[in-house]
Amino acid sequence: MLVAAIAIGISGFFTSFLSALISQKFELTMRKDVYSHISTLSLGQIEKFGSGSLITRMTSDIGICANLLSVVVTLFIEPILLMFGGIYLMWSLSRMVGFVFAGFVVVQLGIMLLFVNKTAPKFVKVQIVADKINRLLQTTLQNIRLVKGFATEERETRSFNSLTDEQYNTAYGVQKVVAIFNPLLLFVMNLLVAFILFYSGASVVKNSMPVGNILAAITYSEQILLSIVVSGQLFKSVTEAKPCAARLFEVLDEVSDVDSDKDNKIDSIKSIEFKNVSFSYPDSGEVIKNLNFNISNSQFVSVIGKVGCGKSTFANLFSRLYDVTEGEILIDGVNINEFSPEEIRKHIAHVDKQTMVFDGSFSDNIRFGRDYVSEEDILKASKAA
């Protein structure tokens, strides 16, 4: 007994250690892979998902999937062995009781599958609302000066409260189903225990079953009951992680529409030509339609127009932040798609109208994208600005 107790303790330690190692390794690798893949997507593809949604997927969704792995390692093998071992031992006591027990286990599995189908869409909605909250927080905090300047704190607070209320109601609806799940499993199993007592008691009265077998049958039923309850927790984790995994693979399965494998080089740009260029965003109409012009390296060009007429889009097409919908952009007579984005951006600088500062020092921000720039060059650029 002492050796068995020590062995169980050691196996429990290694199971916990292994589950923690696997889940944390998965979380680390998945975050790196998803972030690396997102960085290969075009600006349009990233905007399709939305920054708020991508943040939720890289934090909450990956964490939920990692938790599932931890639960699977610690709770999957032992309950399965307990369940089938208990059914086998029950069968050895009485084939009738063993057969009924197996039937009840099938009923339990049916309840679990019903639970998965019922709650999976609700878990998806919870994550979607979390995306909305992240998006609202990001927008509000990025523009907090405007919020303060126009005194719209109350309006932003109402918007935030509305989303948090929606998340609460959605999560509460999920938890109501979850709250019914375990008691329902216990109710079915208690019915089974009552059947065992009734059947075994009648058999004892008829002297066809020893009294000790009743105690053994109850012990086995409690063993199976425990495994069913633990399996229920596993199914709950699977139900919660299923939509999260689908959202992660939706990102990973997105094939980048930017071809970065081109090895053509640009010596110097002598001219850029827009030839019958049209462009439209996925959720809106055409922003640019049938645009034709040619710019040489000796020209200065200024584009003016009202808000929303496509000035920023026009600039984004130059550096291939977006690809044209129709027509082509030619660099010295060569289609811009024949060059990798990295090669294009070595020769075409894009300065956005919005000021963005990354974490780090001023020098880190000035040399952003060019780690080899010397301190002397940074100082010259600062003075020139």
C-alpha positions in Angstrom: 0.0 0.0 0.0 2.8 2.4 0.9 4.5 1.7 -2.5 1.2 2.2 -4.3 0.6 5.5 -2.5 4.1 6.8 -3.3 3.7 5.7 -7.0 0.3 7.6 -7.2 1.9 10.7 -5.7 4.8 10.6 -8.1 2.5 10.0 -11.1 0.3 12.9 -10.0 3.3 15.2 -9.8 4.5 14.3 -13.2 1.0 14.6 -14.7 0.6 18.1 -13.3 4.1 19.0 -14.4 3.5 17.6 -17.9 0.1 19.3 -18.3 1.6 22.7 -17.3 4.5 22.2 -19.6 2.4 21.2 -22.6 -0.2 24.0 -22.1 2.5 26.7 -21.7 4.5 25.5 -24.6 1.4 25.5 -26.8 0.5 29.0 -25.7 4.0 30.3 -26.3 4.3 28.6 -29.8 0.8 29.6 -30.8 1.2 33.2 -29.9 4.5 33.4 -31.9 3.0 31.6 -34.9 -0.2 33.7 -35.0 1.7 37.0 -34.6 4.2 36.0 -37.3 1.4 35.1 -39.7 -0.5 38.3 -39.0 2.7 40.3 -39.9 2.7 38.6 -43.4 -0.9 39.7 -44.2 -1.8 42.8 -46.2 -3.2 45.8 -44.6 -6.6 45.1 -46.1 -6.6 41.5 -44.6 -5.7 42.8 -41.1 -8.4 45.4 -41.3 -10.9 42.7 -42.3 -10.4 41.0 -38.9 -10.0 44.2 -37.0 -7.3 45.0 -34.4 -9.6 44.4 -31.5 -10.5 40.9 -32.7 -6.9 40.0 -33.4 -6.0 41.1 -29.8 -8.7 38.9 -28.4 -7.7 36.0 -30.5 -4.0 36.3 -29.5 -4.7 36.6 -25.8 -8.1 35.2 -24.6 -8.6 32.6 -27.4 -5.1 31.1 -27.1 -5.3 31.1 -23.3 -8.6 29.1 -23.4 -7.2 26.6 -25.9 -4.1 26.2 -23.7 -6.3 25.6 -20.7 -8.1 22.8 -22.6 -4.7 21.0 -23.2 -4.0 21.2 -19.5 -7.4 19.8 -18.7 -7.0 17.0 -21.3 -3.7 15.8 -19.9 -4.8 15.8 -16.3 -8.4 14.7 -16.6 -8.8 12.6 -19.8 -7.0 9.3 -19.2 -7.9 8.6 -15.6 -11.7 9.2 -15.9 -11.8 7.0 -19.0 -10.0 4.2 -17.2 -12.3 4.6 -14.1 -15.4 4.6 -16.3 -14.7 1.5 -18.3 -13.0 -0.3 -15.4 -16.1 0.3 -13.2 -18.4 -0.9 -16.0 -16.3 -4.1 -16.4 -16.3 -4.8 -12.6 -20.1 -4.1 -12.5 -20.5 -6.5 -15.3 -18.6 -9.2 -13.4 -21.0 -8.8 -10.5 -24.1 -8.9 -12.6 -24.5 -8.8 -16.3 -27.9 -7.2 -16.0 -26.6 -4.4 -13.8 -23.5 -4.0 -16.1 -25.7 -3.8 -19.2 -28.0 -1.1 -17.6 -24.9 0.8 -16.4 -23.4 0.9 -20.0 -26.8 2.1 -21.3 -26.8 4.9 -18.7 -23.3 5.9 -19.7 -24.5 6.2 -23.4 -27.3 8.5 -22.1 -24.7 10.6 -20.3 -22.6 10.9 -23.4 -25.7 12.0 -25.3 -26.4 14.7 -22.7 -22.7 15.9 -23.1 -23.0 16.1 -26.9 -26.3 18.0 -26.5 -24.5 20.4 -24.1 -21.7 21.0 -26.7 -24.2 21.8 -29.5 -26.3 24.1 -27.2 -23.5 26.1 -25.7 -20.9 26.3 -28.6 -22.7 29.2 -30.4 -23.0 31.1 -27.1 -19.3 30.8 -26.5 -18.7 32.2 -30.0 -20.9 35.2 -29.2 -19.0 35.8 -25.9 -15.7 36.1 -27.8 -17.3 38.3 -30.5 -18.5 40.7 -27.8 -15.0 40.7 -26.3 -13.7 41.7 -29.7 -16.1 44.7 -29.7 -15.0 45.7 -26.2 -11.3 45.6 -27.2 -12.0 47.6 -30.3 -13.9 50.3 -28.3 -11.2 50.5 -25.7 -8.5 50.8 -28.3 -10.3 53.5 -30.2 -11.2 55.5 -27.1 -7.8 55.3 -25.5 -6.0 56.2 -28.7 -8.2 59.3 -29.1 -8.5 60.2 -25.4 -7.4 63.8 -26.1 -10.4 64.2 -28.5 -12.7 62.5 -26.0 -11.5 64.9 -23.3 -11.4 67.9 -25.6 -15.1 67.5 -26.7 -16.3 66.4 -23.3 -17.8 63.1 -24.6 -16.8 61.0 -21.6 -20.4 60.2 -20.7 -21.2 59.1 -24.3 -18.1 56.8 -24.4 -19.0 55.4 -20.9 -22.5 54.6 -22.1 -21.1 52.8 -25.2 -18.7 50.8 -23.0 -21.5 50.0 -20.4 -23.7 48.8 -23.2 -21.1 46.4 -24.5 -20.2 45.1 -21.0 -23.9 44.5 -20.3 -24.2 42.6 -23.6 -21.2 40.5 -22.6 -22.7 39.9 -19.1 -26.1 38.8 -20.5 -24.4 36.5 -23.1 -22.0 34.9 -20.5 -24.9 34.6 -18.0 -26.9 32.7 -20.6 -24.0 30.3 -21.1 -23.5 29.8 -17.4 -27.2 29.0 -16.9 -26.8 26.1 -19.3 -23.6 25.1 -17.6 -25.3 25.2 -14.2 -27.9 22.7 -15.4 -25.3 20.4 -16.9 -23.6 18.9 -13.9 -26.8 18.5 -11.8 -28.4 16.7 -14.8 -25.5 14.3 -15.0 -25.7 13.7 -11.2 -29.5 13.1 -11.4 -29.1 10.5 -14.1 -26.4 8.7 -12.2 -28.4 8.8 -8.9 -31.3 7.2 -10.8 -28.8 4.5 -11.7 -27.7 4.0 -8.1 -31.4 3.7 -7.1 -31.8 1.0 -9.7 -28.8 -0.8 -8.4 -30.2 -0.8 -4.8 -33.6 -1.9 -6.0 -32.4 -4.7 -8.2 -29.6 -5.9 -5.9 -32.0 -5.7 -2.9 -34.5 -7.9 -4.6 -31.7 -10.3 -5.6 -30.5 -10.5 -2.0 -34.0 -11.3 -0.8 -34.1 -14.2 -3.3 -30.6 -15.3 -2.2 -29.3 -14.9 -5.7 -26.7 -12.2 -4.8 -24.5 -11.8 -1.7 -25.0 -8.6 0.4 -21.3 -7.7 -0.2 -22.0 -7.4 -3.9 -24.4 -4.5 -3.2 -21.7 -2.6 -1.4 -19.3 -3.4 -4.2 -21.8 -2.2 -6.8 -22.4 1.1 -5.0 -18.6 1.6 -4.8 -18.2 0.9 -8.5 -21.2 3.3 -9.3 -19.6 6.1 -7.3 -16.3 5.5 -9.2 -18.1 5.7 -12.5 -20.1 8.7 -11.2 -16.9 10.5 -10.4 -15.5 9.8 -13.9 -18.6 11.1 -15.5 -18.5 14.4 -13.5 -14.8 14.9 -14.4 -15.6 14.1 -18.0 -18.3 16.7 -17.9 -15.7 19.3 -16.9 -13.6 18.2 -19.9 -16.6 18.5 -22.2 -17.2 22.0 -20.8 -13.6 23.0 -21.6 -13.9 21.5 -25.1 -17.1 23.4 -25.8 -15.5 26.7 -24.7 -12.3 26.0 -26.6 -13.9 24.9 -29.9 -15.0 28.3 -31.1 -11.7 29.8 -29.9 -9.7 27.3 -32.0 -11.9 28.0 -35.0 -11.2 31.7 -34.7 -7.5 31.1 -34.4 -7.4 28.8 -37.5 -9.5 31.4 -39.4 -6.5 33.7 -39.0 -3.9 31.1 -39.7 -5.7 29.8 -42.8 -5.9 33.3 -44.3 -3.5 33.2 -47.2 -1.5 36.4 -47.6 -2.3 38.2 -50.8 1.1 39.9 -50.7 3.7 38.1 -52.8 7.0 38.5 -50.8 9.0 36.0 -52.8 9.9 38.3 -55.7 13.6 38.9 -55.9 13.6 41.7 -58.5 15.7 44.7 -57.4 15.2 48.4 -57.9 18.4 50.4 -58.6 16.7 53.8 -58.6 13.1 54.9 -59.5 13.0 57.1 -62.6 9.2 57.1 -63.1 6.0 55.8 -61.6 2.9 55.3 -63.8 -0.7 54.6 -62.8 -2.4 52.8 -65.7 -6.2 52.5 -65.6 -6.0 52.0 -61.8 -9.1 51.3 -59.8 -9.4 50.4 -56.2 -12.2 49.6 -53.8 -12.3 48.4 -50.2 -14.1 45.1 -49.4 -17.0 46.8 -47.6 -17.4 49.9 -49.7 -17.6 51.1 -53.3 -14.8 52.3 -55.6 -12.6 54.9 -54.0 -10.3 55.3 -57.1 -11.6 54.6 -60.6 -9.7 54.4 -63.9 -6.8 56.7 -62.7 -4.0 57.4 -65.3 -0.9 59.6 -64.8 2.9 59.4 -64.9 5.4 60.9 -62.4 9.1 61.3 -63.1 11.8 61.6 -60.4 12.2 65.3 -61.1 8.6 66.2 -60.3 6.9 67.3 -57.1 3.2 66.3 -57.0 0.6 67.5 -54.5 -2.8 65.8 -54.4 -5.7 67.8 -52.8 -9.3 67.0 -52.3 -12.2 66.8 -49.9 -12.3 64.3 -47.0 -12.9 60.7 -48.2 -12.0 61.4 -51.9 -9.1 58.8 -51.8 -6.0 60.8 -51.1 -4.7 58.5 -48.4 -5.6 55.4 -50.4 -3.7 56.9 -53.4 -0.6 57.3 -51.2 -1.0 53.8 -49.8 -1.0 52.3 -53.3 2.4 53.8 -54.0 4.1 51.7 -51.2 1.9 48.7 -51.9 0.2 48.8 -48.6 -2.8 47.8 -50.7 -2.9 46.1 -54.1 -5.0 47.7 -56.9 -8.4 46.2 -57.8 -8.0 46.8 -61.5 -5.2 48.2 -63.7 -1.6 48.3 -62.8 1.1 50.5 -61.2 4.4 50.6 -63.1 7.8 51.4 -61.7 10.1 52.2 -64.6 7.8 50.2 -66.8 7.7 47.1 -64.5 4.5 46.1 -62.7 4.8 46.9 -59.0 3.7 43.4 -58.1 6.9 42.1 -59.5 8.8 43.6 -56.6 8.5 42.5 -53.0 7.0 45.0 -50.5 10.4 45.2 -48.7 12.2 46.2 -51.9 9.6 48.8 -52.7 9.8 50.4 -49.3 13.5 50.8 -49.5 12.9 53.4 -52.2 9.4 54.8 -51.4 8.9 56.3 -47.9 5.4 56.6 -46.5 4.8 59.2 -43.8 1.3 58.8 -42.4 -0.8 61.8 -41.3 -1.4 60.2 -37.9 1.5 60.4 -35.4 2.5 57.0 -34.0 5.1 56.5 -31.3 6.2 53.0 -30.3 7.4 51.9 -26.9 11.1 52.7 -26.5 13.4 55.7 -26.7 13.2 58.6 -29.2 16.2 57.2 -31.0 14.5 53.8 -31.3 11.5 55.5 -33.0 13.7 57.5 -35.3 15.6 54.4 -36.5 12.4 52.3 -36.7 12.8 49.7 -39.4 16.6 50.4 -39.8 18.5 49.0 -36.8 21.8 49.7 -38.5 21.4 53.5 -38.4 24.2 55.2 -36.4 23.7 57.8 -33.7 25.2 60.4 -35.9 22.6 59.8 -38.6 19.8 59.9 -36.0 21.1 63.3 -34.8 21.2 64.7 -38.4 17.6 63.4 -39.0 16.4 65.0 -35.8 17.9 68.4 -36.7 16.5 68.2 -40.2 13.1 67.5 -38.8 
